[in-house]
Amino acid sequence: MRVLDCRGRPCPQPIIDLARAFKSLAIGDELGVESDDPAARHDVPAWCRMRGQEYVREGRADDGTPLYVVRRIS
């Protein structure tokens, strides 16, 4: 799984970074977004719904930063 470090990047930058990185993923690949921006908790799943992609889970990076995992399905 590829991971984007979006710590310290305010909304909407984590979603912009996600959209840019997503283009390079193959179908079935997962991408993790590490973000300490509170809006990312809602924005990442919403982006997946709007783009028809799979929101896999919310977890934590090794340092406790929230980690949002998405999967490219189309």
PEWO-V805839 format. One record per residue. RES is the residue in one letter. SS is DSSP state (helix for helix, strand for strand, loop for the rest). PHI is phi in degrees with one decimal (999 if undefined). PSI is psi in degrees with one decimal (NA if undefined). Layout:
# PEWO-V805839
<<RES:SS:PHI:PSI> <RES:SS:PHI:PSI>>
This chain:
# PEWO-V805839
<<M:loop:999:130.8> <R:strand:-82.1:144.0> <V:strand:-126.9:132.4> <L:strand:-98.0:130.6> <D:strand:-94.7:103.2> <C:loop:-110.7:21.9> <R:loop:-60.0:136.8> <G:loop:77.8:3.6> <R:loop:-102.2:116.2> <P:loop:-75.5:160.3> <C:loop:-56.1:134.6> <P:loop:-101.7:14.6> <Q:helix:-58.4:-41.1> <P:helix:-58.4:-36.5> <I:helix:-72.7:-37.4> <I:helix:-63.0:-44.2> <D:helix:-62.8:-41.4> <L:helix:-59.9:-48.0> <A:helix:-61.9:-40.9> <R:helix:-65.6:-45.8> <A:helix:-70.0:-30.7> <F:helix:-61.7:-32.1> <K:loop:-59.2:-28.3> <S:loop:-90.6:-2.1> <L:loop:-83.8:146.2> <A:loop:-86.4:158.3> <I:loop:-59.0:131.3> <G:loop:97.7:-17.3> <D:loop:-72.0:149.9> <E:strand:-110.9:149.2> <L:strand:-132.3:129.0> <G:strand:-101.4:139.9> <V:strand:-118.8:110.4> <E:strand:-89.4:117.5> <S:loop:-146.7:132.2> <D:loop:-96.7:6.2> <D:loop:-77.4:120.9> <P:loop:-58.2:-29.3> <A:loop:-67.5:-24.2> <A:helix:-60.9:-29.6> <R:helix:-59.4:-31.5> <H:helix:-99.2:-34.9> <D:helix:-69.5:-39.5> <V:helix:-65.5:-49.8> <P:helix:-61.9:-37.1> <A:helix:-64.6:-40.7> <W:helix:-60.8:-43.0> <C:helix:-61.1:-44.8> <R:helix:-61.4:-45.1> <M:helix:-66.9:-31.2> <R:helix:-97.5:-1.8> <G:loop:69.9:34.2> <Q:loop:-112.9:168.5> <E:strand:-96.5:125.1> <Y:strand:-87.3:117.0> <V:strand:-86.5:-53.1> <R:strand:-172.6:166.2> <E:strand:-110.9:135.3> <G:strand:-142.0:-155.1> <R:strand:-134.8:140.3> <A:loop:-74.0:171.6> <D:loop:-56.3:-31.5> <D:loop:-91.6:5.7> <G:loop:94.5:-5.2> <T:loop:-65.5:137.0> <P:strand:-57.2:141.2> <L:strand:-128.2:123.7> <Y:strand:-113.0:124.4> <V:strand:-109.6:129.6> <V:strand:-123.9:154.8> <R:strand:-126.0:134.6> <R:loop:-78.5:123.4> <I:loop:-118.2:-4.3> <S:loop:-153.8:NA>>
